[in-house]
Amino acid sequence: MSNLARMTLGSLLLCSMSGAAYAQQAAPAEPVPTQDMTTADAPDESGADVIVTATRTAKAVDRIPGAITIISPAEVQRTLALTEDATAVLARIVPGYSESNQSLNTLGETMRGRTALYLFDGIPQSTPLRDGSRNATFTDMSTVQRIEVIGGASAAEGIGAAGGIINYISKRATETGLHFGATGRIGSQFRDDSEVWKIGGTVAYKQGGFDAFLAAAYVDRGITYDARGRRIGLSISSSLADSTQRNVFAKIGTNFGEGDTQRLELVGSYFRLASKGNYHYVAGSRALGIPDTAEAGPPLGTGGVSLAGTEFNDFKQVALNYSNTELLGGSLVATAYWARQAMRFPGDNSADRQDPAIAPIGQLVDQSEILSKKYGLRTSWSRPDFLLKGLELRIGIDAVHDNTQQRLALTNRIWVPPLDYTSFGPYAQLSYDIGPVTLTGGLRHEDGRVKVDDYTTTYFRNGVAVKGGTLKYKNDLLNAGAIWRIGGGFSVFGSYNEGFTLPNVGIPLRNVNVAGKTVEGLLDLKAVIFESREAGFNWRGKWGSVGASYYVSKSQLGSTLAIDPVTRDYILNRRPIRIEGIDFTAEFRPTSTVKLTALYSHVKGTTTAANNVTSPLDVTLGTVNISPDKINGAVEWRFVPNGSVTLGASSILSRHINEGKGALEERTRGYTLFDLTVNYKLENIGRFALGVENLTNRFYFLSSSQVDIFQNYFAGRGRTVSLTLHRDF
């Protein structure tokens, strides 16, 4: 890993990116070999430049006014040695990313206090029009080469990137010849049915300009336990525990043209995570401090006359990438994609599922399902030395169509009507290098519309008819930034970005309970426009690096979630929001075999006390929207060339907000967890990775569980020991 990478990865520097300029690139740059991915084998590339693909054209990180956090293959593999949770690596590495929920549900997992846009090879996995907090688990992590994270509001991908962009970039074959890989993993808490086991394989082939990479994996998870040996309850949204996971991935590409200046690449992915249905939720007691638990037996309704089944995430996508590095003096990248994402939730007989026309009140069990179908085209053409030496021009046009709906699947009832979203987004960006200074600026025009047909709400919402309509969103979004490489390892930067997203419009649409409403008349459906400012500094030298940044993000009509105290359902608040935060990171290398890293993240959000009230901003946003501050650190020792050991610590701090403000008051207690990983390579056998999560077996409650939402009083996972073996052939 290079020193420049450590400035953004090891030092974990998160700075704001210029909105339109720094969109994700669907065809990643050349990765490191897929056959050599563990921490013990990771080479020290301290002299190399780090080229970031998140700029739609390869660009060195020290030419970007604000940093991208690059989570390296070694960091991905270290996290996989501890857990299969898809967002655990983000919580551990990225300062602005909040506490991980340790489940399939990501409610409250935010980036710099706002919802992030999850991408897989540049293709949106999020469903911002009806965000069910289930979009962060869409592939087996063994297919991921690295993760690039952009902090702060961005208009780069259109809607959804309110808090930042998180792009999971897949592997591809890079070594000549035919190569096979096999991985086996077993983890346990040494209690009944607590085992997690995994088997996976890869085939990589490269010859001349042709390459192919195939991967498949199967994961079987048992139930999980807290540090006191009590089963952890199953989330109302869905859990990773007691599930199976299947993943098939393929990437086939060929370079052609004189000098291999052109490339055509086809990528396909199928992922399905489904509950096994061996347990059901049992409530604990907040008053007595007894966490919710799980008991053996079929989920609600599955053992009787109900047709309710188990919940799942089912994600499919196909993309065709084309690139040409010599087109009209510049480089073109174009991606056409199709994706289908289905997220079914657990069955229950809650009040919002009932309809006396179908079954007596209280007896109807149903399952909601969010279904999203997307297709789109993304283009980018860049030319260096445009008119002037050092001036780079990037232009492109993005088009997308997204149809998202939520239905009560077993009875085929519409809960959120189909939201037919189309967007056309041209953009232009300039970047000018003047000696040690880089200046950037650009504009993106967002022209989108959401069409909703007439629909009728459910019985729970009085079965009222709502007149459909078309919502139009047109915005011109600016960005500007500068970085000055002062010398002596120091650099300073500043940036201004405007971002754009739509609120979780499915919630107000399904909550309409008064006759005479129209889609176009709902204030809740107006767009969210952000203005973000950030400034900071970086230093890197022989012994390590230090970085800090301060950011402020404002929206006149923000979007936050709250819990209705009567129905216990989510409601959407539209109020002004101001978010400010500090990221501080440091890395120290006292010897060639020892590395110490640390980070601190502080995020605070404020809003008004009620909708339609613009001031004062005297209410602090709570855990449903913003996680408490965190401090993380790690010590890595490479005790032999082919072996390393890492001790990590993650702390979520205590917090007391809105004191004396009744139901708005919130107090959460912090905790510190330790983890340990050991990697060692044995010649002619393979690479072993031992991981111990929650090393001291600390009993604690997740911050998100300490706030009463609905069936969420969960303790965190107790000690888990895992052993992984990977062998290349």
C-alpha positions, -999 to +999 in steps of 0.1 A: +000+000+000+015+034-010+021+064+013-006+082-007-030+054+001-021+057+037-030+093+035-065+083+026-068+047+039-043+041+067-049+076+079-085+073+069-089+109+057-124+117+047-129+150+029-157+162+007-155+154-030-167+177-058-202+165-066-204+160-104-167+154-109-162+124-086-188+100-097-180+063-095-164+044-124-182+012-133-151-003-149-124-003-121-088+003-127-063-026-126-065-042-092-039-062-074-038-099-083-069-117-071-048-146-061-029-127-034-053-109-011-046-115+025-029-091+050+000-114+054+008-113+017+000-077+010+031-060-004+043-027+009+040-004-021+051+027-002+067+042-033+038+039-057+011+064-067-025+055-058-048+059-088-085+064-079-112+052-103-139+072-085-132+103-107-145+086-138-110+090-151-080+076-133-066+103-111-039+104-084-053+112-049-030+141-044-047+159-073-081+157-057-092+185-034-105+163-007-097+126-002-114+094-010-111+066+016-098+036-002-104+004+018-077-019+005-079-057-003-060-064+029-085-044+050-114-062+034-098-095+041-090-086+077-127-078+083-138-110+066-116-129+091-138-115+118-173-114+103-193-117+071-212-085+079-211-063+047-209-029+065-186-040+094-156-029+074-171+006+069-178+011+106-142+000+114-123+020+087-144+051+076-146+079+102-179+093+091-197+059+089-218+051+119-221+020+142-229-012+124-262-028+134-248-064+131-279-073+110-294-071+076-311-039+087-291-007+083-316+018+098-294+044+116-263+034+096-255+067+080-226+085+064-218+119+079-253+120+094-271+113+061-280+083+040-252+070+018-256+056-018-243+021-021-229+011-054-215-022-068-192-014-097-209+019-101-244+004-102-269+018-076-279-008-050-299+017-029-336+025-034-338+061-021-375+065-033-384+037-008-354+031+014-361-001+034-326+000+050-318-033+034-296-022+005-261-027+020-260-065+016-260-073-021-229-094-028-206-118-010-176-098+002-152-123-013-160-108-048-149-073-036-115-061-046-116-028-027-141-001-016-139+036-024-158+060-002-167+096-009-178+115+022-204+143+020-233+152-002-227+145-039-247+149-071-225+126-090-249+097-093-282+117-092-304+108-063-294+090-031-259+102-022-270+125+006-242+115+030-217+101+005-210+074-021-198+039-012-186+019-042-177-017-038-154-026-067-152-062-078-122-083-087-111-094-121-084-117-135-049-100-136-024-128-138-016-146-171-028-182-173-054-202-155-058-199-117-081-215-092-088-204-057-107-221-029-118-207+005-132-224+036-143-207+067-158-218+101-168-196+129-185-203+162-195-189+196-193-224+210-230-225+218-258-244+203-263-237+165-239-207+166-217-219+138-211-199+106-195-218+078-186-208+042-172-224+011-162-205-020-142-208-052-128-187-079-116-193-115-094-166-131-081-168-167-060-142-186-044-146-220-034-117-241-062-092-242-088-116-229-096-121-192-123-139-172-131-141-135-157-163-120-166-167-083-192-185-063-198-187-026-222-203-001-226-191+035-246-208+063-252-188+095-266-201+127-281-181+155-261-155+174-255-150+212-246-121+234-218-122+259-240-137+286-251-166+264-285-154+255-297-157+220-300-123+202-334-114+190-343-114+153-348-079+137-382-069+125-365-059+093-345-091+090-313-105+105-281-120+092-284-147+118-301-180+109-297-175+072-281-189+041-263-169+014-256-177-022-236-157-046-225-162-082-204-136-100-188-133-134-167-107-152-154-113-188-135-087-207-114-082-238-090-055-249-088-047-286-078-021-311-042-009-318-023-009-286-053-024-267-068+011-264-103-002-262-120-026-238-154-044-237-164-060-204-195-079-194-203-083-157-231-103-141-240-109-104-266-130-086-270-128-048-296-142-025-296-141+013-326-158+029-337-166+064-338-203+073-369-197+095-357-218+125-363-192+151-388-165+161-386-132+180-393-131+217-395-098+235-373-090+265-378-061+290-362-027+287-374-019+322-355-049+336-325-047+312-333-080+296-326-079+259-350-093+232-342-129+223-350-157+199-365-191+205-365-222+183-397-226+162-411-213+130-416-176+125-450-160+130-476-176+107-453-201+090-464-230+112-502-225+108-526-218+080-509-186+069-488-187+037-461-165+052-426-175+044-391-164+053-376-131+044-348-125+018-326-102-002-325-111-039-302-090-060-294-095-097-275-072-121-259-071-155-236-044-169-218-039-202-188-016-200-170+000-229-138+022-227-116+038-253-085+056-242-079+073-275-111+090-287-108+125-300-077+130-279-094+118-247-108+088-230-144+075-231-161+052-206-197+041-211-217+017-190-252+002-197-267-017-169-298-035-156-306-044-120-334-061-101-335-059-063-362-076-042-362-073-004-389-092+015-394-085+052-405-110+079-442-118+082-463-104+110-499-097+121-494-060+131-522-035+127-509-021+094-513-056+078-549-061+087-580-060+064-613-074+076-622-081+039-595-107+039-594-121+075-607-112+109-588-083+125-556-096+142-554-129+123-540-117+090-503-124+086-485-107+057-450-098+044-440-066+028-416-066-001-397-037-018-391-044-055-369-021-075-360-025-112-334-002-127-317+003-160-295+031-172-266+045-192-236+063-177-210+080-199-178+100-193-153+115-217-122+132-204-094+151-221-061+162-205-044+195-215-076+208-229-068+242-244-041+247-217-014+225-203-026+211-170-063+217-177-085+186-178-121+186-191-146+159-182-181+158-197-208+132-197-245+123-197-262+099-173-297+085-179-316+062-155-350+046-151-360+033-117-393+016-109-397+010-072-428-002-052-436-018-019-464-044-017-479-067+009-467-098-010-489-126+004-522-108-004-508-088-034-518-055-019-501-022-029-486-005+001-464+020-017-476+025-053-451+020-082-427+050-083-416+055-119-385+076-118-366+088-149-335+111-148-313+128-174-281+143-160-255+160-182-224+174-164-191+191-171-160+194-149-127+212-151-095+204-132-065+227-135-030+218-121-009+249-115+023+237-100+015+226-064-021+238-067-051+219-082-083+238-088-116+221-097-150+233-106-181+219-123-218+218-130-244+190-131-279+196-144-303+171-129-336+167-148-358+140-132-394+131-127-414+107-106-447+095-120-472+079-096-505+065-108-538+068-088-538+044-059-557+034-028-541+031+006-545+001+029-573-005+053-550+006+082-548+040+065-586+042+060-584+029+024-585+064+009-581+071-028-551+092-037-549+110-071-516+103-089-494+128-106-459+136-119-433+153-097-406+172-116-372+179-102-348+202-121-316+215-104-283+229-114-257+217-089-223+234-085-190+223-070-156+239-065-125+229-047-088+235-043-058+216-029-024+232-022+006+208-018+026+231+005+057+209+007+073+190+035+045+165+033+018+191+041-013+199+020-044+219+027-077+218+009-112+234+008-143+225-011-179+236-018-204+210-031-241+210-038-259+177-035-293+165-045-316+136-034-352+127-030-367+119+004-380+084+013-412+093-006-427+058-001-433+065+036-456+096+032-473+080+002-483+049+022-492+070+053-519+090+035-551+085+056-573+115+046-595+116+015-588+142-012-550+141-012-530+143-044-494+132-050-485+166-063-499+183-032-478+165-007-450+187+007-432+156+019-422+148-016-401+179-025-365+173-032-337+177-007-309+201-018-276+202+002-249+227+005-217+214+019-184+231+028-153+215+041-117+224+049-088+204+063-051+195+061-030+164+055+005+156+064+025+125+055+061+117+061+086+090+068+070+080+101+034+081+092+006+106+085-020+129+102-051+144+088-081+164+100-111+180+084-141+200+094-173+200+074-208+217+075-238+205+055-271+224+053-305+217+037-334+241+040-358+212+036-342+182+050-354+146+054-352+126+086-371+096+101-389+095+134-411+070+151-449+076+156-454+070+193-489+056+187-485+034+156-448+027+161-445+032+124-419+054+107-428+089+097-409+113+075-400+147+089-393+176+065-374+203+084-343+224+080-311+204+090-276+215+098-249+189+102-213+195+112-185+171+119-149+165+125-127+137+112-093+132+127-070+103+117-034+093+123-009+066+114+025+059+129+051+035+118+078+032+145+095+003+127+092-015+093+071-042+109+048-022+132+019+001+122-004+020+145-036+037+133-063+057+150-093+077+141-119+100+157-152+110+143-177+135+156-210+142+138-238+165+152-270+173+135-296+199+145-331+206+133-363+224+144-389+211+168-417+206+142-425+205+105-432+239+089-410+255+116-378+270+101-360+282+133-344+278+157-324+247+150-324+236+187-332+199+184-303+175+182-308+145+158-307+112+176-295+077+169-321+069+142-303+095+121-268+101+136-246+076+156-227+088+186-190+097+183-165+070+178-128+063+184-111+034+166-075+022+166-053-008+157-018-021+161-004-043+134+028-064+138+043-083+109+062-108+130+076-127+099+074-118+062+045-141+057+027-136+090+010-107+108-011-101+139-035-071+144-052-060+176-080-036+170-103-015+192-136+002+184-153+026+208-187+042+206-189+070+231-218+078+255-242+106+245-269+126+262-289+149+239-321+170+241-320+170+279-352+182+294-371+180+261-395+152+269-398+125+243-369+140+223-344+134+252-321+105+244-293+090+265-271+062+252-242+044+269-210+038+250-188+007+249-154-005+237-148-037+218-115-054+209-108-077+181-078-098+170-067-113+137-037-135+129-027-142+093+000-168+083+009-184+050+022-220+049+039-229+017+021-256-003-009-255+021-024-220+019-031-189+040-047-192+074-066-163+090-077-165+127-102-139+138-116-132+172-145-107+173-153-091+207-121-105+222-129-098+258-165-111+255-179-077+265-217-075+272-231-043+257-261-029+239-259-013+204-265+024+205-294+019+180-309-006+205-308+017+234-335+039+218-370+023+218-381+020+181-399-013+177-387-048+187-351-036+187-337-041+222-308-062+211-275-068+229-244-070+207-226-102+196-205-120+222-171-134+214-169-151+180-139-172+168-134-178+131-108-197+111-104-192+074-082-211+049-075-199+014-056-220-012-046-210-047-040-236-074 
